[in-house]
Amino acid sequence: MSDPGGVAADQLRAFIERIERLEEEKKVIADDIKDVYAEAKGNGYDVKILRKVVSLRKKQPHEREEEEAVLDLYLHALGMAGAPAEG
């Protein structure tokens, strides 16, 4: 079924309804994740660090190494890191 603008109303409605369902599922999952972080915090874990660990685990080892190298470079340039190792 199409309207004069060439839009298949039934198909469009189906897409919108699927998106709405997925958005609701996403909200439920986000709430579950929030609850897990709250539980971890209640057990003495640092949530900020947990989030960082989760983020790091998503990356490939070479990506992490590259980021660490650039961070180290920037920290040294700002005088925020120890003296560079002498080789």
PDB file of N, CA, C and O in Angstrom, chain B, residues numbered from 101:
ATOM      1  N   MET B 101       0.846  -1.182   0.000  1.00  0.00           N
ATOM      2  CA  MET B 101       0.000   0.000   0.000  1.00  0.00           C
ATOM      3  C   MET B 101       0.886   1.237   0.000  1.00  0.00           C
ATOM      4  O   MET B 101       1.748   1.381   0.866  1.00  0.00           O
ATOM      5  N   SER B 102       0.686   2.117  -0.947  1.00  0.00           N
ATOM      6  CA  SER B 102       1.486   3.332  -1.060  1.00  0.00           C
ATOM      7  C   SER B 102       0.583   4.538  -1.071  1.00  0.00           C
ATOM      8  O   SER B 102      -0.560   4.485  -1.526  1.00  0.00           O
ATOM      9  N   ASP B 103       1.127   5.634  -0.558  1.00  0.00           N
ATOM     10  CA  ASP B 103       0.379   6.882  -0.667  1.00  0.00           C
ATOM     11  C   ASP B 103       0.877   7.617  -1.893  1.00  0.00           C
ATOM     12  O   ASP B 103       1.807   7.143  -2.545  1.00  0.00           O
ATOM     13  N   PRO B 104       0.300   8.749  -2.231  1.00  0.00           N
ATOM     14  CA  PRO B 104       0.724   9.467  -3.438  1.00  0.00           C
ATOM     15  C   PRO B 104       2.198   9.867  -3.435  1.00  0.00           C
ATOM     16  O   PRO B 104       2.773  10.104  -4.497  1.00  0.00           O
ATOM     17  N   GLY B 105       2.816   9.945  -2.262  1.00  0.00           N
ATOM     18  CA  GLY B 105       4.234  10.310  -2.197  1.00  0.00           C
ATOM     19  C   GLY B 105       5.153   9.141  -2.475  1.00  0.00           C
ATOM     20  O   GLY B 105       6.373   9.304  -2.486  1.00  0.00           O
ATOM     21  N   GLY B 106       4.591   7.969  -2.700  1.00  0.00           N
ATOM     22  CA  GLY B 106       5.417   6.814  -3.025  1.00  0.00           C
ATOM     23  C   GLY B 106       5.956   6.080  -1.809  1.00  0.00           C
ATOM     24  O   GLY B 106       6.877   5.274  -1.935  1.00  0.00           O
ATOM     25  N   VAL B 107       5.395   6.345  -0.623  1.00  0.00           N
ATOM     26  CA  VAL B 107       5.860   5.689   0.591  1.00  0.00           C
ATOM     27  C   VAL B 107       4.963   4.500   0.881  1.00  0.00           C
ATOM     28  O   VAL B 107       3.740   4.632   0.932  1.00  0.00           O
ATOM     29  N   ALA B 108       5.565   3.350   1.070  1.00  0.00           N
ATOM     30  CA  ALA B 108       4.809   2.157   1.430  1.00  0.00           C
ATOM     31  C   ALA B 108       4.503   2.252   2.921  1.00  0.00           C
ATOM     32  O   ALA B 108       5.359   1.947   3.752  1.00  0.00           O
ATOM     33  N   ALA B 109       3.296   2.669   3.258  1.00  0.00           N
ATOM     34  CA  ALA B 109       2.918   2.954   4.641  1.00  0.00           C
ATOM     35  C   ALA B 109       3.085   1.736   5.552  1.00  0.00           C
ATOM     36  O   ALA B 109       3.574   1.873   6.674  1.00  0.00           O
ATOM     37  N   ASP B 110       2.691   0.559   5.094  1.00  0.00           N
ATOM     38  CA  ASP B 110       2.799  -0.638   5.933  1.00  0.00           C
ATOM     39  C   ASP B 110       4.252  -0.970   6.235  1.00  0.00           C
ATOM     40  O   ASP B 110       4.600  -1.316   7.364  1.00  0.00           O
ATOM     41  N   GLN B 111       5.090  -0.861   5.218  1.00  0.00           N
ATOM     42  CA  GLN B 111       6.510  -1.153   5.419  1.00  0.00           C
ATOM     43  C   GLN B 111       7.137  -0.116   6.349  1.00  0.00           C
ATOM     44  O   GLN B 111       7.915  -0.467   7.236  1.00  0.00           O
ATOM     45  N   LEU B 112       6.804   1.142   6.152  1.00  0.00           N
ATOM     46  CA  LEU B 112       7.328   2.209   7.001  1.00  0.00           C
ATOM     47  C   LEU B 112       6.899   1.992   8.449  1.00  0.00           C
ATOM     48  O   LEU B 112       7.707   2.120   9.368  1.00  0.00           O
ATOM     49  N   ARG B 113       5.623   1.663   8.647  1.00  0.00           N
ATOM     50  CA  ARG B 113       5.115   1.409  10.000  1.00  0.00           C
ATOM     51  C   ARG B 113       5.866   0.242  10.636  1.00  0.00           C
ATOM     52  O   ARG B 113       6.199   0.295  11.820  1.00  0.00           O
ATOM     53  N   ALA B 114       6.134  -0.801   9.871  1.00  0.00           N
ATOM     54  CA  ALA B 114       6.858  -1.966  10.394  1.00  0.00           C
ATOM     55  C   ALA B 114       8.269  -1.578  10.821  1.00  0.00           C
ATOM     56  O   ALA B 114       8.739  -2.010  11.873  1.00  0.00           O
ATOM     57  N   PHE B 115       8.947  -0.766  10.010  1.00  0.00           N
ATOM     58  CA  PHE B 115      10.288  -0.308  10.395  1.00  0.00           C
ATOM     59  C   PHE B 115      10.240   0.503  11.689  1.00  0.00           C
ATOM     60  O   PHE B 115      11.045   0.294  12.597  1.00  0.00           O
ATOM     61  N   ILE B 116       9.291   1.426  11.758  1.00  0.00           N
ATOM     62  CA  ILE B 116       9.176   2.273  12.948  1.00  0.00           C
ATOM     63  C   ILE B 116       8.897   1.429  14.184  1.00  0.00           C
ATOM     64  O   ILE B 116       9.500   1.655  15.234  1.00  0.00           O
ATOM     65  N   GLU B 117       8.006   0.472  14.076  1.00  0.00           N
ATOM     66  CA  GLU B 117       7.673  -0.378  15.219  1.00  0.00           C
ATOM     67  C   GLU B 117       8.857  -1.235  15.651  1.00  0.00           C
ATOM     68  O   GLU B 117       9.075  -1.435  16.846  1.00  0.00           O
ATOM     69  N   ARG B 118       9.627  -1.743  14.682  1.00  0.00           N
ATOM     70  CA  ARG B 118      10.833  -2.511  15.026  1.00  0.00           C
ATOM     71  C   ARG B 118      11.834  -1.638  15.748  1.00  0.00           C
ATOM     72  O   ARG B 118      12.419  -2.055  16.747  1.00  0.00           O
ATOM     73  N   ILE B 119      12.036  -0.427  15.251  1.00  0.00           N
ATOM     74  CA  ILE B 119      12.975   0.500  15.894  1.00  0.00           C
ATOM     75  C   ILE B 119      12.516   0.805  17.312  1.00  0.00           C
ATOM     76  O   ILE B 119      13.325   0.822  18.239  1.00  0.00           O
ATOM     77  N   GLU B 120      11.228   1.046  17.483  1.00  0.00           N
ATOM     78  CA  GLU B 120      10.701   1.345  18.823  1.00  0.00           C
ATOM     79  C   GLU B 120      10.918   0.174  19.782  1.00  0.00           C
ATOM     80  O   GLU B 120      11.285   0.379  20.939  1.00  0.00           O
ATOM     81  N   ARG B 121      10.693  -1.050  19.306  1.00  0.00           N
ATOM     82  CA  ARG B 121      10.927  -2.231  20.154  1.00  0.00           C
ATOM     83  C   ARG B 121      12.394  -2.337  20.540  1.00  0.00           C
ATOM     84  O   ARG B 121      12.721  -2.583  21.700  1.00  0.00           O
ATOM     85  N   LEU B 122      13.270  -2.151  19.569  1.00  0.00           N
ATOM     86  CA  LEU B 122      14.704  -2.245  19.844  1.00  0.00           C
ATOM     87  C   LEU B 122      15.166  -1.146  20.797  1.00  0.00           C
ATOM     88  O   LEU B 122      16.010  -1.385  21.660  1.00  0.00           O
ATOM     89  N   GLU B 123      14.613   0.058  20.642  1.00  0.00           N
ATOM     90  CA  GLU B 123      14.956   1.149  21.562  1.00  0.00           C
ATOM     91  C   GLU B 123      14.547   0.793  22.988  1.00  0.00           C
ATOM     92  O   GLU B 123      15.279   1.078  23.935  1.00  0.00           O
ATOM     93  N   GLU B 124      13.393   0.179  23.140  1.00  0.00           N
ATOM     94  CA  GLU B 124      12.942  -0.228  24.471  1.00  0.00           C
ATOM     95  C   GLU B 124      13.866  -1.309  25.034  1.00  0.00           C
ATOM     96  O   GLU B 124      14.225  -1.265  26.210  1.00  0.00           O
ATOM     97  N   GLU B 125      14.251  -2.278  24.200  1.00  0.00           N
ATOM     98  CA  GLU B 125      15.188  -3.318  24.651  1.00  0.00           C
ATOM     99  C   GLU B 125      16.520  -2.701  25.054  1.00  0.00           C
ATOM    100  O   GLU B 125      17.132  -3.108  26.041  1.00  0.00           O
ATOM    101  N   LYS B 126      16.960  -1.719  24.283  1.00  0.00           N
ATOM    102  CA  LYS B 126      18.221  -1.041  24.587  1.00  0.00           C
ATOM    103  C   LYS B 126      18.135  -0.353  25.948  1.00  0.00           C
ATOM    104  O   LYS B 126      19.094  -0.381  26.720  1.00  0.00           O
ATOM    105  N   LYS B 127      16.999   0.258  26.242  1.00  0.00           N
ATOM    106  CA  LYS B 127      16.820   0.931  27.522  1.00  0.00           C
ATOM    107  C   LYS B 127      16.875  -0.081  28.665  1.00  0.00           C
ATOM    108  O   LYS B 127      17.493   0.175  29.698  1.00  0.00           O
ATOM    109  N   VAL B 128      16.229  -1.228  28.477  1.00  0.00           N
ATOM    110  CA  VAL B 128      16.232  -2.265  29.501  1.00  0.00           C
ATOM    111  C   VAL B 128      17.658  -2.768  29.738  1.00  0.00           C
ATOM    112  O   VAL B 128      18.075  -2.945  30.883  1.00  0.00           O
ATOM    113  N   ILE B 129      18.394  -2.995  28.664  1.00  0.00           N
ATOM    114  CA  ILE B 129      19.780  -3.457  28.798  1.00  0.00           C
ATOM    115  C   ILE B 129      20.640  -2.397  29.476  1.00  0.00           C
ATOM    116  O   ILE B 129      21.459  -2.723  30.335  1.00  0.00           O
ATOM    117  N   ALA B 130      20.464  -1.136  29.100  1.00  0.00           N
ATOM    118  CA  ALA B 130      21.231  -0.052  29.733  1.00  0.00           C
ATOM    119  C   ALA B 130      20.933   0.006  31.228  1.00  0.00           C
ATOM    120  O   ALA B 130      21.839   0.232  32.031  1.00  0.00           O
ATOM    121  N   ASP B 131      19.675  -0.196  31.607  1.00  0.00           N
ATOM    122  CA  ASP B 131      19.319  -0.225  33.033  1.00  0.00           C
ATOM    123  C   ASP B 131      19.976  -1.403  33.730  1.00  0.00           C
ATOM    124  O   ASP B 131      20.428  -1.277  34.868  1.00  0.00           O
ATOM    125  N   ASP B 132      20.035  -2.553  33.056  1.00  0.00           N
ATOM    126  CA  ASP B 132      20.692  -3.735  33.639  1.00  0.00           C
ATOM    127  C   ASP B 132      22.182  -3.472  33.853  1.00  0.00           C
ATOM    128  O   ASP B 132      22.738  -3.835  34.890  1.00  0.00           O
ATOM    129  N   ILE B 133      22.815  -2.849  32.885  1.00  0.00           N
ATOM    130  CA  ILE B 133      24.241  -2.527  33.002  1.00  0.00           C
ATOM    131  C   ILE B 133      24.465  -1.567  34.167  1.00  0.00           C
ATOM    132  O   ILE B 133      25.405  -1.727  34.946  1.00  0.00           O
ATOM    133  N   LYS B 134      23.598  -0.576  34.276  1.00  0.00           N
ATOM    134  CA  LYS B 134      23.683   0.385  35.381  1.00  0.00           C
ATOM    135  C   LYS B 134      23.581  -0.347  36.721  1.00  0.00           C
ATOM    136  O   LYS B 134      24.313  -0.037  37.661  1.00  0.00           O
ATOM    137  N   ASP B 135      22.670  -1.317  36.802  1.00  0.00           N
ATOM    138  CA  ASP B 135      22.511  -2.096  38.035  1.00  0.00           C
ATOM    139  C   ASP B 135      23.766  -2.897  38.365  1.00  0.00           C
ATOM    140  O   ASP B 135      24.145  -3.001  39.531  1.00  0.00           O
ATOM    141  N   VAL B 136      24.414  -3.463  37.346  1.00  0.00           N
ATOM    142  CA  VAL B 136      25.640  -4.238  37.583  1.00  0.00           C
ATOM    143  C   VAL B 136      26.747  -3.327  38.107  1.00  0.00           C
ATOM    144  O   VAL B 136      27.466  -3.690  39.038  1.00  0.00           O
ATOM    145  N   TYR B 137      26.884  -2.141  37.507  1.00  0.00           N
ATOM    146  CA  TYR B 137      27.881  -1.196  38.007  1.00  0.00           C
ATOM    147  C   TYR B 137      27.579  -0.787  39.451  1.00  0.00           C
ATOM    148  O   TYR B 137      28.496  -0.670  40.263  1.00  0.00           O
ATOM    149  N   ALA B 138      26.306  -0.571  39.774  1.00  0.00           N
ATOM    150  CA  ALA B 138      25.927  -0.216  41.145  1.00  0.00           C
ATOM    151  C   ALA B 138      26.267  -1.344  42.117  1.00  0.00           C
ATOM    152  O   ALA B 138      26.737  -1.102  43.229  1.00  0.00           O
ATOM    153  N   GLU B 139      26.022  -2.581  41.679  1.00  0.00           N
ATOM    154  CA  GLU B 139      26.354  -3.728  42.518  1.00  0.00           C
ATOM    155  C   GLU B 139      27.860  -3.819  42.737  1.00  0.00           C
ATOM    156  O   GLU B 139      28.322  -4.068  43.851  1.00  0.00           O
ATOM    157  N   ALA B 140      28.620  -3.613  41.662  1.00  0.00           N
ATOM    158  CA  ALA B 140      30.080  -3.648  41.784  1.00  0.00           C
ATOM    159  C   ALA B 140      30.563  -2.555  42.735  1.00  0.00           C
ATOM    160  O   ALA B 140      31.447  -2.787  43.559  1.00  0.00           O
ATOM    161  N   LYS B 141      29.978  -1.364  42.616  1.00  0.00           N
ATOM    162  CA  LYS B 141      30.349  -0.264  43.509  1.00  0.00           C
ATOM    163  C   LYS B 141      30.030  -0.624  44.950  1.00  0.00           C
ATOM    164  O   LYS B 141      30.809  -0.320  45.854  1.00  0.00           O
ATOM    165  N   GLY B 142      28.886  -1.271  45.171  1.00  0.00           N
ATOM    166  CA  GLY B 142      28.507  -1.700  46.508  1.00  0.00           C
ATOM    167  C   GLY B 142      29.460  -2.729  47.084  1.00  0.00           C
ATOM    168  O   GLY B 142      29.534  -2.900  48.300  1.00  0.00           O
ATOM    169  N   ASN B 143      30.191  -3.414  46.214  1.00  0.00           N
ATOM    170  CA  ASN B 143      31.178  -4.395  46.660  1.00  0.00           C
ATOM    171  C   ASN B 143      32.585  -3.811  46.704  1.00  0.00           C
ATOM    172  O   ASN B 143      33.565  -4.541  46.852  1.00  0.00           O
ATOM    173  N   GLY B 144      32.678  -2.475  46.572  1.00  0.00           N
ATOM    174  CA  GLY B 144      33.955  -1.805  46.755  1.00  0.00           C
ATOM    175  C   GLY B 144      34.764  -1.570  45.488  1.00  0.00           C
ATOM    176  O   GLY B 144      35.904  -1.112  45.576  1.00  0.00           O
ATOM    177  N   TYR B 145      34.226  -1.864  44.335  1.00  0.00           N
ATOM    178  CA  TYR B 145      34.965  -1.645  43.088  1.00  0.00           C
ATOM    179  C   TYR B 145      34.785  -0.215  42.603  1.00  0.00           C
ATOM    180  O   TYR B 145      33.739   0.399  42.817  1.00  0.00           O
ATOM    181  N   ASP B 146      35.808   0.303  41.954  1.00  0.00           N
ATOM    182  CA  ASP B 146      35.783   1.652  41.394  1.00  0.00           C
ATOM    183  C   ASP B 146      35.121   1.591  40.024  1.00  0.00           C
ATOM    184  O   ASP B 146      35.687   1.043  39.078  1.00  0.00           O
ATOM    185  N   VAL B 147      33.924   2.153  39.921  1.00  0.00           N
ATOM    186  CA  VAL B 147      33.132   2.064  38.699  1.00  0.00           C
ATOM    187  C   VAL B 147      33.831   2.742  37.532  1.00  0.00           C
ATOM    188  O   VAL B 147      33.770   2.248  36.406  1.00  0.00           O
ATOM    189  N   LYS B 148      34.485   3.851  37.780  1.00  0.00           N
ATOM    190  CA  LYS B 148      35.197   4.554  36.712  1.00  0.00           C
ATOM    191  C   LYS B 148      36.270   3.651  36.098  1.00  0.00           C
ATOM    192  O   LYS B 148      36.442   3.614  34.879  1.00  0.00           O
ATOM    193  N   ILE B 149      36.974   2.937  36.943  1.00  0.00           N
ATOM    194  CA  ILE B 149      38.014   2.023  36.462  1.00  0.00           C
ATOM    195  C   ILE B 149      37.386   0.830  35.745  1.00  0.00           C
ATOM    196  O   ILE B 149      37.904   0.379  34.724  1.00  0.00           O
ATOM    197  N   LEU B 150      36.276   0.317  36.270  1.00  0.00           N
ATOM    198  CA  LEU B 150      35.594  -0.788  35.596  1.00  0.00           C
ATOM    199  C   LEU B 150      35.181  -0.385  34.185  1.00  0.00           C
ATOM    200  O   LEU B 150      35.344  -1.162  33.243  1.00  0.00           O
ATOM    201  N   ARG B 151      34.649   0.821  34.035  1.00  0.00           N
ATOM    202  CA  ARG B 151      34.255   1.298  32.707  1.00  0.00           C
ATOM    203  C   ARG B 151      35.466   1.378  31.776  1.00  0.00           C
ATOM    204  O   ARG B 151      35.375   1.050  30.593  1.00  0.00           O
ATOM    205  N   LYS B 152      36.588   1.816  32.321  1.00  0.00           N
ATOM    206  CA  LYS B 152      37.814   1.906  31.527  1.00  0.00           C
ATOM    207  C   LYS B 152      38.274   0.512  31.092  1.00  0.00           C
ATOM    208  O   LYS B 152      38.683   0.319  29.948  1.00  0.00           O
ATOM    209  N   VAL B 153      38.207  -0.449  32.001  1.00  0.00           N
ATOM    210  CA  VAL B 153      38.611  -1.819  31.677  1.00  0.00           C
ATOM    211  C   VAL B 153      37.702  -2.392  30.584  1.00  0.00           C
ATOM    212  O   VAL B 153      38.186  -3.018  29.641  1.00  0.00           O
ATOM    213  N   VAL B 154      36.394  -2.180  30.707  1.00  0.00           N
ATOM    214  CA  VAL B 154      35.462  -2.664  29.686  1.00  0.00           C
ATOM    215  C   VAL B 154      35.807  -2.035  28.340  1.00  0.00           C
ATOM    216  O   VAL B 154      35.807  -2.716  27.315  1.00  0.00           O
ATOM    217  N   SER B 155      36.098  -0.745  28.343  1.00  0.00           N
ATOM    218  CA  SER B 155      36.458  -0.039  27.109  1.00  0.00           C
ATOM    219  C   SER B 155      37.743  -0.612  26.509  1.00  0.00           C
ATOM    220  O   SER B 155      37.825  -0.821  25.298  1.00  0.00           O
ATOM    221  N   LEU B 156      38.737  -0.865  27.347  1.00  0.00           N
ATOM    222  CA  LEU B 156      40.014  -1.395  26.869  1.00  0.00           C
ATOM    223  C   LEU B 156      39.856  -2.802  26.295  1.00  0.00           C
ATOM    224  O   LEU B 156      40.506  -3.154  25.310  1.00  0.00           O
ATOM    225  N   ARG B 157      38.989  -3.604  26.917  1.00  0.00           N
ATOM    226  CA  ARG B 157      38.804  -4.981  26.443  1.00  0.00           C
ATOM    227  C   ARG B 157      38.145  -5.039  25.071  1.00  0.00           C
ATOM    228  O   ARG B 157      38.247  -6.053  24.381  1.00  0.00           O
ATOM    229  N   LYS B 158      37.475  -3.974  24.669  1.00  0.00           N
ATOM    230  CA  LYS B 158      36.848  -3.932  23.352  1.00  0.00           C
ATOM    231  C   LYS B 158      37.861  -3.693  22.247  1.00  0.00           C
ATOM    232  O   LYS B 158      37.574  -3.936  21.075  1.00  0.00           O
ATOM    233  N   LYS B 159      39.045  -3.218  22.613  1.00  0.00           N
ATOM    234  CA  LYS B 159      40.054  -2.837  21.621  1.00  0.00           C
ATOM    235  C   LYS B 159      41.043  -3.973  21.372  1.00  0.00           C
ATOM    236  O   LYS B 159      41.277  -4.826  22.228  1.00  0.00           O
ATOM    237  N   GLN B 160      41.601  -3.952  20.190  1.00  0.00           N
ATOM    238  CA  GLN B 160      42.653  -4.900  19.846  1.00  0.00           C
ATOM    239  C   GLN B 160      43.933  -4.500  20.580  1.00  0.00           C
ATOM    240  O   GLN B 160      44.137  -3.323  20.879  1.00  0.00           O
ATOM    241  N   PRO B 161      44.801  -5.485  20.873  1.00  0.00           N
ATOM    242  CA  PRO B 161      46.039  -5.165  21.593  1.00  0.00           C
ATOM    243  C   PRO B 161      46.857  -4.051  20.931  1.00  0.00           C
ATOM    244  O   PRO B 161      47.393  -3.192  21.631  1.00  0.00           O
ATOM    245  N   HIS B 162      46.964  -4.048  19.604  1.00  0.00           N
ATOM    246  CA  HIS B 162      47.763  -3.018  18.950  1.00  0.00           C
ATOM    247  C   HIS B 162      47.127  -1.635  19.103  1.00  0.00           C
ATOM    248  O   HIS B 162      47.835  -0.629  19.153  1.00  0.00           O
ATOM    249  N   GLU B 163      45.797  -1.581  19.177  1.00  0.00           N
ATOM    250  CA  GLU B 163      45.126  -0.295  19.393  1.00  0.00           C
ATOM    251  C   GLU B 163      45.419   0.233  20.795  1.00  0.00           C
ATOM    252  O   GLU B 163      45.682   1.422  20.979  1.00  0.00           O
ATOM    253  N   ARG B 164      45.370  -0.665  21.779  1.00  0.00           N
ATOM    254  CA  ARG B 164      45.664  -0.257  23.162  1.00  0.00           C
ATOM    255  C   ARG B 164      47.106   0.218  23.283  1.00  0.00           C
ATOM    256  O   ARG B 164      47.380   1.239  23.912  1.00  0.00           O
ATOM    257  N   GLU B 165      48.024  -0.527  22.678  1.00  0.00           N
ATOM    258  CA  GLU B 165      49.439  -0.157  22.754  1.00  0.00           C
ATOM    259  C   GLU B 165      49.686   1.206  22.119  1.00  0.00           C
ATOM    260  O   GLU B 165      50.445   2.016  22.652  1.00  0.00           O
ATOM    261  N   GLU B 166      49.049   1.456  20.986  1.00  0.00           N
ATOM    262  CA  GLU B 166      49.220   2.743  20.314  1.00  0.00           C
ATOM    263  C   GLU B 166      48.676   3.882  21.176  1.00  0.00           C
ATOM    264  O   GLU B 166      49.320   4.923  21.307  1.00  0.00           O
ATOM    265  N   GLU B 167      47.499   3.691  21.762  1.00  0.00           N
ATOM    266  CA  GLU B 167      46.925   4.711  22.626  1.00  0.00           C
ATOM    267  C   GLU B 167      47.804   4.968  23.845  1.00  0.00           C
ATOM    268  O   GLU B 167      48.010   6.117  24.237  1.00  0.00           O
ATOM    269  N   GLU B 168      48.322   3.894  24.443  1.00  0.00           N
ATOM    270  CA  GLU B 168      49.188   4.047  25.617  1.00  0.00           C
ATOM    271  C   GLU B 168      50.460   4.800  25.260  1.00  0.00           C
ATOM    272  O   GLU B 168      50.935   5.626  26.039  1.00  0.00           O
ATOM    273  N   ALA B 169      51.012   4.518  24.088  1.00  0.00           N
ATOM    274  CA  ALA B 169      52.233   5.202  23.656  1.00  0.00           C
ATOM    275  C   ALA B 169      51.981   6.687  23.446  1.00  0.00           C
ATOM    276  O   ALA B 169      52.795   7.517  23.850  1.00  0.00           O
ATOM    277  N   VAL B 170      50.862   7.031  22.819  1.00  0.00           N
ATOM    278  CA  VAL B 170      50.542   8.440  22.585  1.00  0.00           C
ATOM    279  C   VAL B 170      50.256   9.138  23.916  1.00  0.00           C
ATOM    280  O   VAL B 170      50.699  10.266  24.133  1.00  0.00           O
ATOM    281  N   LEU B 171      49.513   8.469  24.810  1.00  0.00           N
ATOM    282  CA  LEU B 171      49.254   9.043  26.128  1.00  0.00           C
ATOM    283  C   LEU B 171      50.558   9.301  26.871  1.00  0.00           C
ATOM    284  O   LEU B 171      50.743  10.368  27.458  1.00  0.00           O
ATOM    285  N   ASP B 172      51.457   8.329  26.845  1.00  0.00           N
ATOM    286  CA  ASP B 172      52.751   8.490  27.508  1.00  0.00           C
ATOM    287  C   ASP B 172      53.523   9.670  26.918  1.00  0.00           C
ATOM    288  O   ASP B 172      54.122  10.454  27.654  1.00  0.00           O
ATOM    289  N   LEU B 173      53.508   9.792  25.603  1.00  0.00           N
ATOM    290  CA  LEU B 173      54.172  10.900  24.928  1.00  0.00           C
ATOM    291  C   LEU B 173      53.605  12.232  25.404  1.00  0.00           C
ATOM    292  O   LEU B 173      54.360  13.145  25.739  1.00  0.00           O
ATOM    293  N   TYR B 174      52.285  12.346  25.434  1.00  0.00           N
ATOM    294  CA  TYR B 174      51.630  13.583  25.859  1.00  0.00           C
ATOM    295  C   TYR B 174      51.937  13.899  27.320  1.00  0.00           C
ATOM    296  O   TYR B 174      52.209  15.050  27.663  1.00  0.00           O
ATOM    297  N   LEU B 175      51.893  12.877  28.185  1.00  0.00           N
ATOM    298  CA  LEU B 175      52.189  13.101  29.600  1.00  0.00           C
ATOM    299  C   LEU B 175      53.616  13.593  29.805  1.00  0.00           C
ATOM    300  O   LEU B 175      53.863  14.486  30.614  1.00  0.00           O
ATOM    301  N   HIS B 176      54.544  13.007  29.072  1.00  0.00           N
ATOM    302  CA  HIS B 176      55.932  13.462  29.167  1.00  0.00           C
ATOM    303  C   HIS B 176      56.072  14.901  28.662  1.00  0.00           C
ATOM    304  O   HIS B 176      56.778  15.706  29.268  1.00  0.00           O
ATOM    305  N   ALA B 177      55.410  15.218  27.571  1.00  0.00           N
ATOM    306  CA  ALA B 177      55.486  16.560  27.010  1.00  0.00           C
ATOM    307  C   ALA B 177      54.944  17.599  27.990  1.00  0.00           C
ATOM    308  O   ALA B 177      55.401  18.742  28.007  1.00  0.00           O
ATOM    309  N   LEU B 178      53.964  17.197  28.810  1.00  0.00           N
ATOM    310  CA  LEU B 178      53.375  18.117  29.787  1.00  0.00           C
ATOM    311  C   LEU B 178      54.065  18.049  31.137  1.00  0.00           C
ATOM    312  O   LEU B 178      53.656  18.734  32.074  1.00  0.00           O
ATOM    313  N   GLY B 179      55.111  17.229  31.253  1.00  0.00           N
ATOM    314  CA  GLY B 179      55.822  17.093  32.512  1.00  0.00           C
ATOM    315  C   GLY B 179      55.011  16.368  33.577  1.00  0.00           C
ATOM    316  O   GLY B 179      55.238  16.562  34.771  1.00  0.00           O
ATOM    317  N   MET B 180      54.075  15.542  33.152  1.00  0.00           N
ATOM    318  CA  MET B 180      53.207  14.834  34.081  1.00  0.00           C
ATOM    319  C   MET B 180      53.633  13.389  34.305  1.00  0.00           C
ATOM    320  O   MET B 180      52.954  12.658  35.026  1.00  0.00           O
ATOM    321  N   ALA B 181      54.716  12.969  33.719  1.00  0.00           N
ATOM    322  CA  ALA B 181      55.181  11.586  33.857  1.00  0.00           C
ATOM    323  C   ALA B 181      56.613  11.632  34.390  1.00  0.00           C
ATOM    324  O   ALA B 181      57.272  12.671  34.355  1.00  0.00           O
ATOM    325  N   GLY B 182      57.072  10.495  34.878  1.00  0.00           N
ATOM    326  CA  GLY B 182      58.425  10.407  35.362  1.00  0.00           C
ATOM    327  C   GLY B 182      59.431  10.659  34.262  1.00  0.00           C
ATOM    328  O   GLY B 182      59.067  10.770  33.091  1.00  0.00           O
ATOM    329  N   ALA B 183      60.691  10.749  34.632  1.00  0.00           N
ATOM    330  CA  ALA B 183      61.740  10.977  33.647  1.00  0.00           C
ATOM    331  C   ALA B 183      61.761   9.830  32.642  1.00  0.00           C
ATOM    332  O   ALA B 183      61.548   8.676  33.015  1.00  0.00           O
ATOM    333  N   PRO B 184      62.014  10.136  31.375  1.00  0.00           N
ATOM    334  CA  PRO B 184      62.061   9.076  30.373  1.00  0.00           C
ATOM    335  C   PRO B 184      63.141   8.059  30.714  1.00  0.00           C
ATOM    336  O   PRO B 184      64.203   8.415  31.224  1.00  0.00           O
ATOM    337  N   ALA B 185      62.864   6.812  30.433  1.00  0.00           N
ATOM    338  CA  ALA B 185      63.842   5.749  30.697  1.00  0.00           C
ATOM    339  C   ALA B 185      65.050   5.935  29.791  1.00  0.00           C
ATOM    340  O   ALA B 185      64.922   6.224  28.601  1.00  0.00           O
ATOM    341  N   GLU B 186      66.211   5.763  30.378  1.00  0.00           N
ATOM    342  CA  GLU B 186      67.431   5.895  29.590  1.00  0.00           C
ATOM    343  C   GLU B 186      67.837   4.523  29.108  1.00  0.00           C
ATOM    344  O   GLU B 186      67.854   3.553  29.867  1.00  0.00           O
ATOM    345  N   GLY B 187      68.164   4.459  27.835  1.00  0.00           N
ATOM    346  CA  GLY B 187      68.504   3.153  27.255  1.00  0.00           C
ATOM    347  C   GLY B 187      69.892   3.107  27.011  1.00  0.00           C
ATOM    348  O   GLY B 187      70.400   2.097  26.522  1.00  0.00           O
TER     349      GLY B 187
END
